[in-house]
Amino acid sequence: MSSDPALALVERPTNSIDALLDLSAREREETAPTPHNAARRWWSIPPGGLSEMTEKERRELADLIHVTMVESGSDDSPTVVIQDRGTGQHPDDFPDTLLSLLASNKKSVTHVMGVYNAGAAATYKFSKATVVAARLAPQLLDGRTDEIGITVVRYNPLDPDRFKSGVHEYFLAADGSTVRLDISELPGVGYGAYVKLIEYTLPKYARAAHEPKQSPWHLFHAALPDPALPFRIIETRVDRFPGLKGTPTRRVVTGLLHLLRRPGTADYSDERDIDLGPDVGRIVLRYFVLNEGTDPDAYTTGEQALTITLNGQRQITRDRLWLRRNLELFYIYKRLVVVVDATGLTNAARREMFASTRETRVDSSLARKILDRVIQELEDDESLDALDELARQRTLAEATKTTTEKVKRQLASQIAAYLKGELPGAKGGARKRKRRRRRRQGAPPPPVDDSMMLDVPGRLVILTDPLVIQQGETAALRLEINAKNGFLPTYAHGLSVVIGSELKDHVRVVSMGRLLGGKVRVTLEVSLDAPMVSTSMKVALVVQELGVLLTAEGKVEVIEPKEDEGKDKRRGGEPNIDVRCGPLGYVAGIRPTLG
């Protein structure tokens, strides 16, 4: 069960989303392979997700799930009410659903988000008490009486001299059944679930719900980067927060990806579909470089620079320092947000990849393989180098305005020494990497303007010809297509790469990115046993519905792997040690034993 009250709270709206999806599934007697597929089929969510909906459409759909912040009298423990119009539950089913602990009734249900967690019952231990009420949707009663079930969950500490821990207990009727109300006594009450978490412990996110940081708004967007359905968050603590001016606020939670895609947030971004092989499946890598002046902490905390999601929900994270160490992007790493969608993994790979809670991860070879693949894709993006170089130049220019030449020289010397490992430090060590980043001095900024591009492209050019790949490695095939931003991956199904007969069984496409400013990067991988030859390469873009038929020809050449230049390269923060021996060949202070 979760030990983090914030992550436990996220389970509540997640359960509500699942309840809406499950209601549609049971009404139609259908299922879907993923919750996002279900949302597209049953709730008319566009293929591109919530970002492609109008504001009005998102608001109308979000009104089916409400998370309401209510005054409790405590600074860091607000009362939180979660209410939805999903399936609801019949009172007879309460013990196995709403009141179950460490149980899962979703393991075989593919159209819902929740599986790899103890569930929303984890919230009980962070509340002074919890009121739970539900009414099963009438169309699902199947002959049962239409009733409202209600109970109260509380924590009983028990006698510490007799028991190691307390227990959670809930209120029942005298006969041991769930307390219920006849629907005729409460006309107009809708179906669905109602959960009231009284004085819920939420110290890190107790600010007004609408604020960009340290608020429920911030929590839900970061923990649910891509929810299948939107939901409302309502702030009613008007006396506590003067900025509300006496009026409750109502905001729609759409997920981190939607926020990052808003115009003016991150002009440079990419989306890459990565094939990890038939045994592992596929992942989708999305990354964004926030524009200068944008506060990164308004989107994610420093602990969440890289996020791996499953069904739109955060599962594994890496912090900004991890990203900086692995990419050596010293000037933009705080503005780089990486989201990896692992929903496309095979079932076996998912089981190996994810732990039972989102607070931990399975440190498996597969997890390391996926993270290594992600880092490789980011390293291959020369635009990230260019943006980092531009940020470095701006930083130095700002320093020039406020720093004397003497101080600048001292600072530059110390920075250089740190990066080379000539200053003492506590951490470091040999770093074994297959590739070193190419630092691009004076590199131009990546192209993002598509004003001169066409809706229907008329030109396809191979920019990396010949494409040289080492045995067992990958290489970036760069293409120029005069189409609007996002033409790929929208029409990625129409792009193909055909390799000549000498290498066709040894070279495959492992990832394809987003067309931006008329440029796109396709990653090819060659097998370790590929022959060292040169052969033809043909790229075709065929989109029948648009009348597009474009081709370009080039060469691909396989060469012998080069010795890893980055092997045993030392990182900054390590002392340089010079060991000198005395006349008899011993280190000072340690005398040899003479026979």
C-alpha positions as CSV (number, residue, x, y, z in Angstrom):
1,M,0.0,0.0,0.0
2,S,1.3,3.5,-0.8
3,S,3.2,5.4,1.8
4,D,2.8,8.7,-0.1
5,P,-0.5,10.4,0.4
6,A,-0.2,12.4,-2.8
7,L,0.2,9.3,-5.0
8,A,-2.5,7.5,-3.1
9,L,-4.9,10.4,-3.8
10,V,-4.2,10.2,-7.5
11,E,-5.8,6.7,-7.4
12,R,-9.2,8.2,-6.7
13,P,-9.8,10.1,-10.0
14,T,-8.0,7.2,-11.7
15,N,-10.7,4.9,-10.3
16,S,-13.3,7.3,-11.5
17,I,-12.0,7.3,-15.0
18,D,-12.0,3.5,-14.9
19,A,-15.6,3.6,-13.7
20,L,-16.7,5.6,-16.7
21,L,-14.8,3.4,-19.1
22,D,-16.2,0.3,-17.5
23,L,-19.7,1.6,-17.6
24,S,-19.4,1.9,-21.4
25,A,-17.8,-1.5,-21.7
26,R,-20.6,-3.2,-19.7
27,E,-23.4,-1.3,-21.5
28,R,-22.0,-2.4,-24.9
29,E,-20.7,-5.8,-23.7
30,E,-17.4,-5.0,-25.2
31,T,-13.8,-4.5,-24.2
32,A,-10.8,-2.6,-25.6
33,P,-7.0,-3.3,-25.6
34,T,-6.2,-0.1,-23.7
35,P,-8.0,2.6,-21.8
36,H,-7.1,5.2,-24.4
37,N,-8.4,2.9,-27.2
38,A,-11.6,2.6,-25.1
39,A,-11.9,6.3,-24.7
40,R,-11.6,6.8,-28.5
41,R,-14.2,4.1,-29.2
42,W,-16.8,4.9,-26.5
43,W,-16.2,8.6,-25.6
44,S,-15.2,10.0,-28.9
45,I,-11.7,11.1,-27.8
46,P,-9.7,12.1,-31.0
47,P,-6.7,9.9,-32.0
48,G,-4.4,12.7,-30.8
49,G,-5.9,12.7,-27.3
50,L,-7.4,15.4,-25.2
51,S,-5.3,18.1,-26.9
52,E,-7.3,17.7,-30.1
53,M,-10.7,18.4,-28.4
54,T,-12.2,21.8,-28.1
55,E,-12.2,23.5,-24.7
56,K,-16.0,23.1,-24.6
57,E,-15.8,19.4,-25.3
58,R,-13.2,18.8,-22.6
59,R,-15.3,20.7,-20.0
60,E,-18.4,18.8,-20.8
61,L,-16.7,15.5,-20.4
62,A,-14.8,16.6,-17.3
63,D,-18.1,17.3,-15.5
64,L,-18.6,13.6,-15.1
65,I,-15.8,13.4,-12.6
66,H,-15.3,16.0,-9.8
67,V,-12.5,16.4,-7.3
68,T,-13.5,19.1,-4.8
69,M,-11.3,20.7,-2.2
70,V,-13.3,21.5,1.0
71,E,-12.3,23.5,4.0
72,S,-11.4,21.3,7.0
73,G,-9.8,23.9,9.3
74,S,-6.3,22.4,8.8
75,D,-3.6,24.1,6.9
76,D,-2.1,21.0,5.3
77,S,-5.0,18.5,5.6
78,P,-8.0,19.6,3.4
79,T,-11.1,17.6,3.0
80,V,-11.3,16.1,-0.5
81,V,-14.4,14.9,-2.2
82,I,-14.3,12.7,-5.3
83,Q,-17.5,12.0,-7.2
84,D,-18.2,10.4,-10.5
85,R,-21.0,9.2,-12.9
86,G,-19.4,5.9,-13.6
87,T,-20.7,2.4,-12.9
88,G,-21.1,2.9,-9.2
89,Q,-21.4,-0.1,-6.9
90,H,-24.3,-2.1,-5.4
91,P,-24.3,-2.2,-1.6
92,D,-23.9,-6.0,-1.7
93,D,-20.6,-5.5,-3.6
94,F,-19.0,-3.0,-1.2
95,P,-16.7,-5.4,0.7
96,D,-15.1,-6.6,-2.6
97,T,-14.8,-3.3,-4.3
98,L,-14.9,0.1,-2.6
99,L,-13.8,-1.3,0.8
100,S,-11.3,-3.9,-0.3
101,L,-7.7,-3.5,0.8
102,L,-4.7,-4.8,-1.3
103,A,-7.0,-6.5,-3.7
104,S,-7.4,-6.0,-7.4
105,N,-10.4,-6.8,-9.5
106,K,-8.9,-5.3,-12.6
107,K,-6.1,-7.7,-13.5
108,S,-7.9,-9.2,-16.5
109,V,-9.6,-6.0,-17.5
110,T,-7.6,-4.3,-20.3
111,H,-9.8,-1.2,-20.9
112,V,-9.0,0.4,-17.5
113,M,-6.0,2.4,-16.2
114,G,-5.4,0.8,-12.8
115,V,-3.7,-2.6,-12.3
116,Y,-0.2,-2.3,-10.9
117,N,-1.1,-0.7,-7.5
118,A,-2.9,-1.4,-4.3
119,G,-5.7,0.9,-5.4
120,A,-7.5,3.8,-4.1
121,A,-8.1,2.1,-0.7
122,A,-4.6,3.4,0.1
123,T,-6.2,6.8,0.8
124,Y,-7.9,5.5,4.0
125,K,-4.9,5.7,6.2
126,F,-4.3,9.3,5.4
127,S,-7.8,10.5,6.3
128,K,-9.2,11.2,9.7
129,A,-12.3,9.3,8.4
130,T,-13.8,8.5,5.0
131,V,-17.4,8.6,3.9
132,V,-18.2,6.2,1.0
133,A,-21.5,6.1,-0.9
134,A,-22.4,4.6,-4.2
135,R,-25.4,3.7,-6.4
136,L,-25.0,1.1,-9.2
137,A,-26.1,2.4,-12.6
138,P,-29.7,1.3,-13.1
139,Q,-28.9,-0.3,-16.5
140,L,-26.5,-2.7,-14.7
141,L,-28.9,-3.8,-11.9
142,D,-29.9,-7.0,-13.6
143,G,-32.9,-7.6,-11.3
144,R,-31.3,-6.3,-8.1
145,T,-32.9,-3.6,-6.0
146,D,-31.9,-0.1,-6.8
147,E,-30.3,1.1,-3.6
148,I,-27.7,3.5,-2.3
149,G,-24.9,2.0,-0.1
150,I,-23.2,4.1,2.5
151,T,-20.5,3.6,5.1
152,V,-17.7,5.3,7.0
153,V,-14.2,4.1,7.2
154,R,-11.9,5.0,10.1
155,Y,-8.6,4.0,11.6
156,N,-8.7,2.2,15.0
157,P,-5.2,2.4,16.6
158,L,-6.1,-0.4,19.1
159,D,-4.1,-0.9,22.3
160,P,-0.4,-0.5,21.5
161,D,0.5,-2.8,24.5
162,R,-1.5,-5.6,22.9
163,F,-1.3,-5.1,19.2
164,K,1.6,-4.2,16.8
165,S,-0.5,-2.0,14.7
166,G,-4.0,-0.6,14.4
167,V,-6.7,-1.6,11.8
168,H,-9.0,0.2,9.4
169,E,-12.7,-0.6,10.1
170,Y,-15.9,0.4,8.5
171,F,-19.5,1.0,9.6
172,L,-22.1,-1.8,9.0
173,A,-25.7,-2.4,9.7
174,A,-26.7,-4.5,12.7
175,D,-27.0,-7.6,10.6
176,G,-23.4,-7.2,9.3
177,S,-24.5,-5.9,5.8
178,T,-23.8,-2.6,4.2
179,V,-26.0,0.2,5.3
180,R,-28.4,1.1,2.4
181,L,-31.0,3.7,1.5
182,D,-34.0,3.1,-0.7
183,I,-33.7,5.2,-3.8
184,S,-37.3,6.3,-3.4
185,E,-36.3,8.1,-0.3
186,L,-33.8,10.2,-2.2
187,P,-35.3,11.1,-5.6
188,G,-33.0,12.7,-8.0
189,V,-29.8,11.2,-6.7
190,G,-27.6,10.1,-9.6
191,Y,-25.7,6.9,-9.9
192,G,-21.9,6.6,-9.5
193,A,-19.6,6.8,-6.5
194,Y,-19.0,9.4,-3.8
195,V,-15.9,9.4,-1.6
196,K,-15.2,12.1,1.1
197,L,-11.7,12.1,2.6
198,I,-12.0,14.0,5.8
199,E,-8.9,16.0,6.8
200,Y,-6.7,14.3,4.2
201,T,-3.0,14.6,4.8
202,L,-1.6,16.5,1.9
203,P,1.2,18.8,3.1
204,K,3.1,19.1,-0.3
205,Y,0.0,20.0,-2.3
206,A,-2.3,21.9,0.1
207,R,-2.2,25.2,-1.8
208,A,-5.2,26.5,-3.7
209,A,-6.2,23.8,-6.2
210,H,-5.8,26.1,-9.2
211,E,-2.2,27.3,-8.5
212,P,0.5,26.1,-10.9
213,K,2.8,24.7,-8.2
214,Q,2.4,22.7,-4.9
215,S,-1.3,22.3,-5.6
216,P,-3.7,19.5,-6.5
217,W,-3.7,20.9,-10.1
218,H,0.1,20.4,-10.2
219,L,-0.1,16.9,-8.6
220,F,-2.7,15.5,-10.9
221,H,-1.1,16.8,-14.1
222,A,2.3,15.4,-13.2
223,A,1.1,12.0,-11.9
224,L,-1.3,11.5,-14.8
225,P,0.7,12.7,-17.9
226,D,-1.9,11.3,-20.3
227,P,-5.3,10.4,-18.6
228,A,-7.8,8.6,-20.8
229,L,-10.5,11.1,-19.8
230,P,-10.4,14.6,-18.3
231,F,-11.9,15.5,-14.9
232,R,-12.8,18.6,-12.9
233,I,-10.9,20.0,-9.9
234,I,-13.0,22.5,-7.8
235,E,-11.6,24.7,-5.1
236,T,-14.2,25.9,-2.6
237,R,-11.8,27.1,0.2
238,V,-12.5,30.7,-0.6
239,D,-11.9,32.1,2.9
240,R,-8.5,30.5,3.1
241,F,-7.2,31.9,-0.2
242,P,-7.9,35.6,-0.8
243,G,-6.9,35.4,-4.4
244,L,-10.2,33.5,-5.1
245,K,-12.1,36.7,-4.2
246,G,-14.9,34.7,-2.6
247,T,-15.6,32.6,-5.8
248,P,-14.8,28.9,-6.2
249,T,-12.6,27.9,-9.1
250,R,-13.3,25.1,-11.6
251,R,-10.4,23.8,-13.7
252,V,-10.1,20.8,-16.0
253,V,-7.3,18.3,-15.5
254,T,-6.0,17.1,-18.9
255,G,-2.6,15.7,-18.1
256,L,1.0,16.9,-18.4
257,L,1.3,16.1,-22.1
258,H,-1.6,18.5,-22.9
259,L,0.0,21.3,-20.9
260,L,3.4,20.8,-22.7
261,R,1.7,20.9,-26.1
262,R,0.1,24.3,-25.6
263,P,1.4,27.0,-28.0
264,G,4.2,29.0,-26.5
265,T,5.3,26.3,-24.0
266,A,7.9,24.2,-25.8
267,D,8.6,25.3,-29.4
268,Y,11.0,22.3,-29.8
269,S,9.7,18.8,-29.2
270,D,9.8,15.3,-30.7
271,E,7.7,12.2,-30.6
272,R,9.4,8.9,-31.5
273,D,7.8,5.4,-31.9
274,I,10.5,2.9,-30.9
275,D,10.4,-0.8,-31.8
276,L,12.2,-2.9,-29.1
277,G,11.6,-6.2,-30.8
278,P,8.7,-8.8,-30.8
279,D,9.5,-10.1,-27.3
280,V,9.4,-6.6,-25.7
281,G,7.1,-4.5,-27.8
282,R,7.1,-0.8,-28.5
283,I,7.4,2.4,-26.5
284,V,6.6,6.0,-27.5
285,L,9.2,8.6,-26.5
286,R,8.0,12.2,-26.2
287,Y,10.3,15.0,-25.1
288,F,9.9,18.8,-24.8
289,V,12.4,21.6,-24.3
290,L,10.5,24.3,-22.4
291,N,11.0,27.8,-23.8
292,E,13.3,30.3,-22.1
293,G,11.5,32.0,-19.3
294,T,9.2,29.1,-18.7
295,D,9.3,27.8,-15.1
296,P,10.0,24.0,-15.3
297,D,8.7,23.5,-11.7
298,A,5.2,24.5,-12.9
299,Y,5.2,21.3,-15.0
300,T,7.2,18.7,-13.1
301,T,9.4,18.7,-10.0
302,G,13.1,18.1,-10.0
303,E,12.5,14.5,-9.2
304,Q,10.4,13.9,-12.4
305,A,12.6,15.0,-15.4
306,L,11.9,11.6,-17.1
307,T,8.6,9.7,-16.6
308,I,7.7,6.3,-17.8
309,T,4.0,5.8,-17.9
310,L,1.6,2.9,-18.3
311,N,-1.9,3.6,-19.6
312,G,-1.3,7.3,-19.1
313,Q,-0.3,7.1,-15.4
314,R,3.2,7.7,-14.0
315,Q,5.0,4.5,-13.0
316,I,8.8,5.2,-13.0
317,T,10.7,8.5,-12.7
318,R,14.3,9.8,-13.0
319,D,15.4,13.2,-11.7
320,R,17.0,16.1,-13.5
321,L,20.5,15.3,-12.2
322,W,20.2,11.8,-13.7
323,L,19.2,13.4,-17.0
324,R,22.1,15.8,-16.9
325,R,24.7,13.1,-16.1
326,N,23.5,10.9,-18.9
327,L,23.1,13.5,-21.6
328,E,25.7,16.1,-20.6
329,L,23.2,18.9,-21.4
330,F,24.4,21.2,-18.7
331,Y,22.4,24.3,-19.7
332,I,19.0,23.0,-20.8
333,Y,18.6,19.9,-18.6
334,K,16.2,21.7,-16.2
335,R,13.9,22.6,-19.2
336,L,14.0,19.2,-20.7
337,V,10.9,17.1,-19.9
338,V,10.8,13.4,-21.1
339,V,7.8,11.2,-21.1
340,V,8.0,7.5,-22.2
341,D,4.7,5.7,-22.9
342,A,5.2,2.0,-22.1
343,T,1.7,0.9,-22.9
344,G,2.9,-0.8,-26.1
345,L,5.1,-3.3,-24.2
346,T,4.1,-6.9,-24.3
347,N,2.3,-8.3,-21.3
348,A,5.4,-10.2,-20.2
349,A,7.5,-7.1,-20.5
350,R,5.0,-5.0,-18.5
351,R,5.1,-7.6,-15.7
352,E,8.9,-7.5,-15.6
353,M,9.1,-3.7,-15.9
354,F,6.7,-2.5,-13.2
355,A,6.5,-3.0,-9.5
356,S,3.4,-3.2,-7.4
357,T,3.4,0.5,-6.5
358,R,4.5,3.7,-8.3
359,E,6.9,4.5,-5.5
360,T,9.4,1.8,-6.5
361,R,10.5,0.2,-9.7
362,V,11.7,-3.2,-10.8
363,D,15.4,-2.7,-11.4
364,S,15.5,-5.3,-14.2
365,S,17.7,-5.7,-17.3
366,L,14.6,-4.7,-19.3
367,A,14.2,-1.4,-17.4
368,R,17.9,-0.6,-18.0
369,K,17.5,-1.6,-21.7
370,I,14.6,0.8,-22.2
371,L,16.3,3.7,-20.4
372,D,19.5,3.1,-22.4
373,R,17.4,3.2,-25.6
374,V,15.8,6.4,-24.5
375,I,19.2,8.0,-23.8
376,Q,20.5,6.9,-27.1
377,E,17.6,8.5,-29.0
378,L,18.1,11.7,-27.1
379,E,21.9,11.7,-27.8
380,D,21.2,11.2,-31.5
381,D,19.2,14.5,-31.5
382,E,21.6,17.1,-32.6
383,S,19.0,19.8,-32.0
384,L,19.4,19.2,-28.3
385,D,23.1,20.0,-28.6
386,A,22.3,23.1,-30.6
387,L,19.8,24.3,-28.0
388,D,22.3,23.6,-25.2
389,E,25.0,25.5,-27.0
390,L,22.7,28.5,-27.5
391,A,21.8,28.4,-23.8
392,R,25.5,28.3,-22.9
393,Q,26.2,31.3,-25.0
394,R,23.3,33.2,-23.4
395,T,24.5,32.3,-20.0
396,L,28.0,33.6,-20.8
397,A,26.6,36.8,-22.3
398,E,24.6,37.4,-19.1
399,A,27.7,36.8,-17.0
400,T,29.6,39.3,-19.1
401,K,27.3,42.1,-18.0
402,T,27.9,41.5,-14.3
403,T,31.3,39.9,-13.9
404,T,34.8,41.3,-14.2
405,E,37.2,39.7,-16.6
406,K,39.3,38.4,-13.7
407,V,36.4,36.7,-12.1
408,K,35.2,35.3,-15.4
409,R,38.7,33.7,-16.0
410,Q,38.7,32.2,-12.6
411,L,35.1,30.9,-13.0
412,A,35.9,29.5,-16.5
413,S,39.0,27.8,-15.2
414,Q,37.1,26.2,-12.3
415,I,34.3,25.0,-14.5
416,A,36.7,23.5,-17.0
417,A,38.6,21.8,-14.2
418,Y,35.4,20.4,-12.8
419,L,34.3,19.0,-16.1
420,K,37.7,17.4,-16.7
421,G,37.8,15.9,-13.2
422,E,40.6,18.1,-11.8
423,L,38.7,19.3,-8.7
424,P,38.1,17.0,-5.7
425,G,34.7,15.5,-5.3
426,A,32.8,12.8,-3.5
427,K,31.2,11.1,-6.5
428,G,32.2,10.0,-10.0
429,G,33.8,6.9,-11.4
430,A,34.4,5.3,-14.7
431,R,31.6,5.8,-17.2
432,K,31.2,3.3,-19.9
433,R,29.2,4.5,-22.8
434,K,29.0,3.5,-26.4
435,R,28.9,7.0,-27.6
436,R,30.0,10.4,-26.7
437,R,27.9,13.5,-27.4
438,R,29.1,15.6,-30.3
439,R,29.4,19.2,-29.0
440,R,28.5,21.5,-31.7
441,Q,30.1,24.9,-31.5
442,G,28.0,27.7,-32.9
443,A,25.3,25.3,-34.0
444,P,22.1,27.0,-35.4
445,P,18.9,26.6,-33.5
446,P,16.6,23.7,-34.7
447,P,14.1,24.7,-37.3
448,V,10.5,25.0,-35.9
449,D,8.9,27.5,-38.3
450,D,6.7,25.7,-40.9
451,S,5.1,28.8,-42.4
452,M,6.7,28.1,-45.8
453,M,5.9,24.4,-45.7
454,L,3.0,22.7,-47.5
455,D,-0.1,20.8,-46.2
456,V,0.7,18.3,-49.0
457,P,4.4,17.8,-49.5
458,G,6.1,17.8,-52.8
459,R,9.7,17.1,-51.9
460,L,11.6,14.3,-50.1
461,V,15.4,14.5,-49.7
462,I,17.9,12.2,-47.9
463,L,20.3,14.4,-46.0
464,T,22.6,11.7,-44.7
465,D,23.9,10.0,-47.8
466,P,25.7,7.7,-47.5
467,L,24.4,6.5,-44.2
468,V,27.3,4.8,-42.4
469,I,26.4,2.4,-39.6
470,Q,28.7,0.3,-37.4
471,Q,28.0,-3.3,-36.9
472,G,25.6,-3.8,-33.9
473,E,24.9,-0.1,-33.7
474,T,22.3,2.5,-34.7
475,A,22.5,5.6,-36.9
476,A,20.2,8.5,-37.7
477,L,18.8,8.8,-41.2
478,R,17.8,12.4,-41.6
479,L,15.2,13.4,-44.2
480,E,13.8,16.7,-45.5
481,I,10.1,16.8,-46.3
482,N,8.5,20.1,-47.2
483,A,5.3,19.5,-45.1
484,K,3.8,21.2,-42.1
485,N,4.9,20.3,-38.6
486,G,3.4,17.1,-37.4
487,F,2.8,15.6,-40.9
488,L,4.8,12.8,-39.3
489,P,3.9,10.9,-37.2
490,T,0.3,11.6,-38.5
491,Y,1.1,10.0,-41.8
492,A,4.0,7.8,-40.5
493,H,2.3,4.7,-42.0
494,G,3.2,6.1,-45.4
495,L,6.9,6.4,-44.9
496,S,9.1,3.3,-45.7
497,V,12.8,2.6,-46.0
498,V,13.9,-0.2,-48.4
499,I,17.4,-1.6,-48.0
500,G,19.3,-3.4,-50.8
501,S,19.5,-7.2,-51.0
502,E,23.0,-7.3,-49.4
503,L,21.7,-5.9,-46.1
504,K,18.0,-6.2,-46.1
505,D,18.0,-8.9,-43.5
506,H,20.4,-7.0,-41.2
507,V,19.0,-3.5,-41.2
508,R,15.7,-2.4,-39.6
509,V,13.9,0.8,-38.7
510,V,13.7,1.1,-34.9
511,S,12.3,4.5,-34.4
512,M,10.8,7.4,-36.3
513,G,10.3,11.0,-35.1
514,R,8.1,14.0,-35.6
515,L,8.5,16.3,-38.7
516,L,9.5,19.7,-37.4
517,G,10.6,22.6,-39.6
518,G,10.7,20.2,-42.6
519,K,13.2,17.8,-41.0
520,V,12.7,14.4,-39.5
521,R,15.1,11.7,-38.0
522,V,14.6,8.0,-38.6
523,T,16.8,5.6,-36.6
524,L,18.1,2.5,-38.3
525,E,19.8,-0.5,-36.5
526,V,22.2,-3.0,-38.0
527,S,22.8,-6.5,-36.6
528,L,26.2,-7.4,-35.2
529,D,26.7,-10.1,-37.9
530,A,25.9,-7.8,-40.8
531,P,28.4,-8.0,-43.7
532,M,30.6,-4.9,-44.1
533,V,29.3,-3.8,-47.5
534,S,27.6,-0.8,-49.2
535,T,24.2,-1.2,-50.7
536,S,21.2,0.9,-52.0
537,M,18.7,2.6,-49.8
538,K,15.3,3.8,-51.1
539,V,13.0,6.0,-49.0
540,A,9.3,6.3,-50.1
541,L,6.5,8.5,-48.8
542,V,3.1,7.2,-50.0
543,V,-0.1,8.7,-48.7
544,Q,-2.9,7.7,-51.0
545,E,-5.6,9.8,-49.4
546,L,-3.5,13.0,-50.1
547,G,-2.2,11.9,-53.5
548,V,1.4,11.9,-52.2
549,L,4.0,9.7,-53.9
550,L,7.6,10.8,-53.2
551,T,10.8,8.8,-53.4
552,A,14.5,9.4,-52.7
553,E,17.5,7.1,-53.2
554,G,20.9,6.9,-51.4
555,K,23.4,4.4,-50.0
556,V,23.9,2.7,-46.7
557,E,27.2,1.3,-45.6
558,V,28.1,-1.0,-42.7
559,I,31.5,-0.7,-41.2
560,E,33.5,-2.4,-38.4
561,P,32.7,-1.1,-34.9
562,K,35.1,1.5,-33.6
563,E,36.8,1.2,-30.3
564,D,34.8,3.0,-27.6
565,E,36.4,6.3,-27.2
566,G,34.3,7.1,-24.2
567,K,35.2,4.0,-22.3
568,D,36.6,4.6,-18.8
569,K,36.2,8.3,-19.4
570,R,36.2,10.1,-16.1
571,R,33.5,12.5,-15.0
572,G,33.9,15.7,-13.2
573,G,34.1,15.8,-9.5
574,E,37.1,13.3,-9.3
575,P,40.5,14.1,-7.9
576,N,43.5,13.5,-10.2
577,I,45.9,11.2,-8.3
578,D,49.6,11.1,-9.1
579,V,51.3,8.1,-7.4
580,R,55.1,8.5,-7.1
581,C,57.5,5.9,-5.8
582,G,60.6,6.3,-3.7
583,P,64.1,5.0,-4.5
584,L,63.2,1.4,-3.5
585,G,60.0,1.5,-5.5
586,Y,57.6,1.9,-2.6
587,V,54.9,4.4,-2.1
588,A,55.7,7.1,0.5
589,G,54.7,6.0,4.0
590,I,54.5,2.2,3.1
591,R,57.7,0.3,3.4
592,P,58.2,-3.0,1.5
593,T,59.1,-6.2,3.3
594,L,62.6,-7.1,2.4
595,G,63.6,-10.8,2.2
